[in-house]
């Protein structure tokens, strides 16, 4: 694993209050890219005119005037818009400062919709938000009812009631937050729509905890931060933990795997309580959409006219770019892939891949399933093969990527794996 770009211990002091500083930067960069594209198209046209006898002289005069006018217009638009957004940011900051004294008594938890927007923004440009010290950047933590859980014994007891010695941590995917695990399932089944956390608590005695984090940061950064958070959690946990299970959806599964790998190298104590890592639709070998995105961005940079669009595409977050390869890296010979976060001995790994095709018995349907997977991650990437250790994979048909978050058919696999592991751990 590469060294983290954003050290988890870094806590920059916010210089802004919210969306307007980010909008200001986006507006400036957007108008600049449009200006560059306009200039590239105009340069091609004037280049042709300069090669025509009798027209070259007048064309040069027109070209100079054109560039002066357009540079002035685009500059005025850019600076005026940026100034208006900067002023709006100052108003936002002043209102936030005025409301701050009332925060102790007022409920300041953002609405579910506002938090969903913030999570989506973090997924797309979360690394930029963190680098610019924008408070929209999500700080990793465990959340209960929308509030961040303070990792002290009393706070944990107050938040979860009577915590058991079995802990299950749910880790969401890209551009999501902890509420994604509670989405309404398309199939109710016998559970009456209850999400995985409630069912695991009722049927197995697990205490479910939900992680929220900035999904735009590099996977390595979030892995190190998660390893630290899990250490703090178990240190403050009211009862000695007997078992820790990590369940990650999509990107969350990669973060969980990488955190265990980091903990193994750093010899962190929480790892000895970890019994299983479950990855639901995780792009272990990369996601097709980002692979296509990388190729499209490279193609845009080949031409002067489209190069500004390539710069816009390059602004996507580090985490999205990480999904090009997932948790694999090219070997030094560049002939084969090697796992960047191999399974940790003593920890069971379970991978569930989803297939949009319900019945994959027919060859054509099976081929379509391997190409489409769950609509976001292919079967080969989610059900990664060839990993050493206690590894099992399974495939479920007729289900999409987001359905993996709450579906009774998925829960049957989760409960089956946990039941088998507990039976195997019982003394003869």
C-alpha positions in Angstrom: 0.0 0.0 0.0 1.2 3.5 -0.8 1.7 6.1 1.9 -1.5 8.1 2.6 -1.8 11.4 0.9 -4.1 12.7 3.6 -2.8 11.7 7.0 -5.8 10.7 9.2 -4.3 12.7 12.1 -4.4 15.9 10.1 -7.3 18.1 11.2 -7.1 21.4 9.2 -8.9 24.4 10.7 -11.9 25.2 8.5 -11.4 28.4 6.5 -14.9 28.4 5.1 -18.4 27.3 6.1 -20.0 25.3 3.4 -21.0 25.1 -0.3 -20.2 28.6 -1.6 -16.4 28.3 -1.4 -16.6 25.0 -3.3 -19.0 26.5 -5.8 -16.7 29.5 -6.3 -13.8 27.2 -7.2 -16.0 25.1 -9.5 -17.3 28.2 -11.2 -13.8 29.6 -11.7 -12.4 26.4 -13.1 -15.5 25.8 -15.3 -15.3 29.2 -17.0 -11.6 28.8 -17.4 -12.0 25.5 -19.2 -14.7 27.0 -21.5 -12.4 29.9 -22.2 -9.6 27.5 -23.1 -11.8 25.5 -25.4 -13.0 28.7 -27.1 -9.4 29.8 -27.6 -8.4 26.4 -29.0 -11.2 26.4 -31.6 -10.5 30.1 -32.6 -6.8 29.4 -32.9 -7.5 26.6 -35.4 -9.7 28.9 -37.5 -7.2 31.8 -37.5 -4.4 29.4 -38.4 -6.1 28.5 -41.6 -6.8 32.1 -42.4 -3.1 33.1 -41.9 -2.1 30.7 -44.6 -4.4 32.3 -47.3 -2.6 34.9 -49.4 -4.1 38.4 -49.1 -6.0 37.4 -46.0 -3.1 36.8 -43.6 -2.6 40.4 -42.7 -6.2 41.3 -41.9 -6.6 37.9 -40.1 -3.8 38.7 -37.8 -5.4 42.0 -36.8 -8.8 40.4 -36.3 -7.2 37.6 -34.3 -5.5 40.0 -31.9 -8.8 41.9 -31.4 -10.7 38.7 -30.9 -8.4 37.4 -28.2 -8.4 40.8 -26.4 -12.2 40.9 -26.4 -12.8 37.3 -25.4 -10.1 37.4 -22.7 -11.7 40.4 -21.3 -15.3 39.0 -21.4 -14.3 35.6 -19.9 -12.2 37.3 -17.3 -15.0 39.6 -16.3 -17.5 36.7 -16.1 -15.1 34.6 -14.1 -14.1 37.4 -11.6 -17.6 38.8 -11.2 -19.1 35.3 -10.6 -16.3 34.4 -8.2 -16.8 37.7 -6.3 -20.6 37.1 -5.9 -20.0 33.6 -4.7 -17.3 34.8 -2.3 -19.7 37.4 -0.9 -22.3 34.7 -0.5 -19.7 32.6 1.3 -19.1 35.5 3.8 -22.8 35.8 4.4 -23.0 32.1 5.0 -20.1 32.2 7.4 -21.6 35.1 9.3 -24.9 33.4 9.7 -23.2 30.2 10.9 -21.3 32.3 13.5 -24.5 33.9 14.7 -26.3 30.5 14.9 -23.3 28.9 16.8 -24.3 30.1 20.3 -27.7 28.4 19.9 -26.2 25.1 18.8 -26.0 23.7 22.3 -29.8 23.8 22.7 -31.0 23.5 19.1 -31.0 20.4 17.0 -28.4 21.1 14.3 -28.4 17.6 12.7 -28.8 18.2 8.9 -31.7 16.6 7.1 -31.4 13.3 5.4 -31.5 14.9 2.0 -28.9 17.5 2.9 -26.6 14.8 4.2 -27.1 12.8 1.1 -26.1 15.7 -1.0 -23.0 16.3 1.1 -22.1 12.6 0.9 -22.4 12.7 -2.9 -20.2 15.8 -3.1 -17.6 14.1 -1.0 -17.6 11.1 -3.3 -16.9 13.2 -6.4 -14.5 15.9 -5.0 -13.9 14.8 -1.4 -10.1 15.0 -1.7 -10.4 18.6 -2.9 -12.7 19.5 0.0 -10.2 18.0 2.5 -7.2 19.8 0.9 -9.0 23.1 0.9 -10.1 22.7 4.6 -13.7 23.0 3.5 -16.0 21.9 6.4 -18.2 20.0 3.9 -15.4 17.4 3.9 -16.7 14.5 6.0 -14.6 13.5 9.0 -14.6 9.8 9.6 -16.5 8.5 12.6 -19.3 6.2 13.8 -22.7 7.8 13.6 -25.9 7.0 15.6 -29.2 8.7 14.5 -27.2 11.2 12.5 -24.9 12.2 15.4 -21.3 11.4 15.6 -20.6 8.9 18.4 -18.0 10.1 20.9 -15.7 7.2 21.6 -16.0 7.0 25.3 -17.6 4.3 27.5 -20.5 6.4 28.6 -21.3 7.7 25.1 -21.3 4.2 23.7 -23.6 3.0 26.4 -25.9 6.0 25.9 -26.0 5.5 22.2 -26.5 1.7 21.8 -28.0 0.7 25.1 -26.5 -2.5 26.3 -23.5 -3.3 24.0 -22.7 -7.0 23.5 -19.3 -8.5 23.2 -20.0 -9.0 19.5 -19.5 -5.9 17.3 -20.5 -5.5 13.6 -19.3 -2.4 11.8 -21.0 -1.4 8.5 -19.0 0.5 6.0 -20.9 2.2 3.1 -19.7 2.8 -0.5 -18.8 5.7 -2.7 -20.9 8.9 -2.4 -23.1 7.3 0.3 -23.4 7.6 4.1 -24.5 5.3 6.9 -28.2 5.7 6.1 -27.7 3.8 2.8 -27.8 0.6 4.9 -31.4 1.4 5.9 -32.9 1.9 2.4 -36.2 0.2 1.8 -35.7 -3.3 0.3 -37.5 -4.3 -2.9 -38.3 -7.6 -1.4 -39.6 -7.6 2.2 -39.4 -11.3 2.9 -40.0 -12.6 6.4 -38.0 -9.8 8.0 -40.6 -7.2 7.3 -38.1 -4.8 5.8 -35.7 -4.8 8.8 -32.1 -3.9 7.8 -29.1 -6.1 8.4 -28.1 -4.4 11.6 -31.4 -4.9 13.4 -31.5 -8.6 12.2 -28.0 -9.3 13.3 -28.7 -7.8 16.7 -31.9 -9.8 17.2 -30.7 -13.1 15.8 -27.0 -13.2 16.7 -26.5 -10.6 19.4 -24.3 -8.3 17.4 -24.1 -4.6 18.3 -24.3 -2.8 14.9 -22.3 0.4 14.4 -22.2 2.5 11.2 -19.2 4.3 9.8 -19.5 7.6 7.9 -16.4 8.8 6.0 -15.2 11.0 3.1 -15.4 8.5 0.2 -13.5 10.9 -2.1 -10.2 10.3 -0.3 -7.8 7.6 -1.5 -8.6 4.1 -0.3 -5.2 3.9 1.5 -6.0 7.1 3.5 -9.4 5.8 4.6 -8.0 2.5 5.5 -5.5 4.0 7.9 -8.1 6.2 9.4 -10.5 3.3 9.8 -7.8 1.2 11.5 -7.3 4.1 14.0 -11.0 4.5 14.6 -11.5 0.8 15.3 -8.6 0.9 17.8 -10.2 3.8 19.6 -13.6 2.1 19.5 -12.5 -1.1 21.1 -10.3 0.7 23.6 -13.4 2.6 24.8 -15.9 -0.3 24.4 -17.7 -1.0 27.7 -17.3 -4.8 27.6 -14.3 -6.8 26.4 -15.0 -7.5 22.7 -15.1 -11.2 21.7 -15.7 -10.7 18.0 -15.5 -8.0 15.4 -17.1 -8.3 12.0 -16.7 -5.8 9.2 -19.3 -5.6 6.4 -18.5 -3.3 3.5 -20.6 -2.4 0.5 -18.7 -1.6 -2.8 -15.9 0.8 -1.9 -16.5 0.1 1.8 -15.3 -3.5 1.3 -12.0 -2.3 -0.2 -11.6 0.1 2.8 -12.2 -2.8 5.2 -9.8 -5.1 3.5 -7.1 -2.4 3.4 -7.7 -1.5 7.0 -7.0 -5.1 8.1 -3.9 -5.2 5.9 -2.6 -2.0 7.5 -3.5 -3.3 11.0 -1.6 -6.5 10.4 1.5 -4.6 9.4 1.2 -2.1 12.3 0.4 -5.0 14.7 -2.8 -3.2 16.0 -4.6 -5.0 18.8 -8.1 -4.7 17.4 -7.2 -7.1 14.6 -7.0 -10.1 16.9 -10.8 -9.7 17.7 -11.6 -9.5 14.0 -13.2 -12.8 12.8 -14.7 -11.9 9.4 -14.7 -9.3 6.6 -17.7 -9.5 4.3 -17.6 -7.6 1.0 -20.8 -7.0 -0.9 -20.3 -6.0 -4.5 -16.8 -4.7 -3.9 -14.7 -3.9 -7.1 -11.7 -5.8 -5.9 -10.2 -5.9 -9.4 -11.5 -2.5 -10.4 -14.8 -1.0 -11.7 -15.6 -0.9 -15.5 -17.0 2.6 -15.3 -13.7 4.1 -14.0 -11.7 2.1 -16.5 -13.8 3.6 -19.3 -13.5 7.0 -17.6 -9.7 6.8 -17.6 -9.7 5.9 -21.3 -12.1 8.7 -22.1 -10.1 11.2 -20.2 -6.9 10.1 -21.9 -8.6 10.5 -25.3 -9.8 14.0 -24.5 -6.2 15.1 -23.7 -5.1 14.0 -27.2 -6.7 17.1 -28.9 -6.3 20.8 -28.2 -10.0 21.5 -28.5 -11.1 18.7 -26.1 -8.1 19.0 -23.6 -10.1 21.4 -21.4 -12.8 18.8 -21.0 -10.0 16.3 -20.1 -8.9 18.7 -17.3 -12.5 18.7 -15.9 -12.6 14.9 -16.0 -9.3 14.8 -14.2 -10.9 16.7 -11.3 -12.8 13.5 -10.1 -11.8 12.3 -6.7 -8.8 10.1 -5.8 -11.1 7.4 -4.7 -12.9 7.2 -8.0 -9.5 7.0 -9.7 -8.5 4.2 -7.3 -11.4 2.2 -8.6 -9.7 1.7 -11.9 -7.6 -1.1 -10.4 -9.4 -1.8 -7.1 -7.2 -3.6 -4.7 -4.7 -4.9 -7.2 -1.5 -3.4 -8.5 0.7 -4.2 -11.4 3.7 -6.2 -10.6 7.1 -4.8 -11.5 7.1 -7.0 -14.6 3.8 -5.5 -15.7 2.7 -8.9 -16.8 0.4 -10.0 -13.9 -1.6 -8.5 -11.2 -0.8 -8.8 -7.5 -3.1 -8.2 -4.5 -2.3 -4.9 -2.9 -4.1 -6.0 0.3 -3.9 -9.7 0.6 -6.1 -11.5 3.2 -4.8 -11.4 6.8 -4.2 -14.9 8.3 -6.8 -15.7 11.0 -9.5 -13.5 9.4 -12.3 -15.0 7.2 -13.1 -13.2 4.0 -16.4 -13.6 2.3 -17.2 -12.0 -1.1 -20.7 -11.7 -2.5 -21.2 -10.8 -6.2 -24.5 -9.8 -7.7 -25.8 -10.5 -11.2 -28.5 -8.5 -12.9 -29.4 -11.6 -14.8 -31.7 -13.7 -12.7 -31.2 -17.1 -14.5 -27.7 -17.4 -15.7 -28.0 -21.1 -16.8 -28.1 -20.2 -20.5 -24.7 -19.4 -22.1 -25.8 -16.0 -23.5 -27.4 -15.0 -20.1 -24.2 -16.2 -18.3 -22.0 -14.1 -20.6 -24.2 -11.0 -20.1 -24.0 -11.5 -16.4 -20.2 -11.6 -16.5 -20.1 -8.4 -18.5 -22.8 -6.5 -16.6 -22.5 -7.9 -13.2 -24.7 -5.9 -10.8 -24.6 -2.9 -13.1 -21.6 -1.3 -11.5 -19.2 -4.2 -10.6 -18.6 -7.3 -12.7 -18.8 -10.8 -11.2 -15.1 -11.4 -11.6 -14.2 -8.3 -9.7 -16.7 -8.8 -6.9 -16.1 -12.5 -6.5 -12.4 -12.3 -6.8 -10.7 -15.7 -7.2 -7.3 -17.0 -6.2 -6.8 -15.3 -2.9 -5.1 -17.4 -0.2 -6.5 -18.1 3.3 -10.1 -18.6 4.5 -11.9 -17.2 1.5 -15.3 -18.0 0.2 -17.3 -16.4 -2.7 -20.9 -16.5 -3.8 -23.0 -15.1 -6.5 -26.7 -14.0 -6.3 -28.8 -13.4 -9.4 -31.5 -10.9 -10.2 -30.2 -8.1 -8.0 -28.5 -4.8 -8.6 -25.6 -3.0 -7.0 -27.6 -0.8 -4.5 -30.0 -3.7 -3.7 -27.1 -5.4 -1.9 -27.5 -2.8 0.9 -30.7 -4.3 2.1 -32.2 -7.5 0.7 -33.4 -10.6 2.4 -31.6 -12.8 -0.1 -28.3 -11.1 0.7 -28.9 -11.4 4.4 -29.3 -15.2 4.0 -25.7 -15.3 2.9 -24.5 -13.0 5.7 -26.3 -15.0 8.3 -25.2 -18.3 6.8 -21.5 -17.3 6.9 -21.7 -16.0 10.4 -23.6 -19.1 11.6 -20.9 -21.4 10.1 -18.1 -19.4 11.6 -19.7 -19.5 15.1 -20.2 -23.2 14.9 -16.6 -23.7 13.8 -15.4 -21.6 16.7 -17.3 -23.6 19.3 -15.3 -26.2 21.2 -16.1 -29.8 20.4 
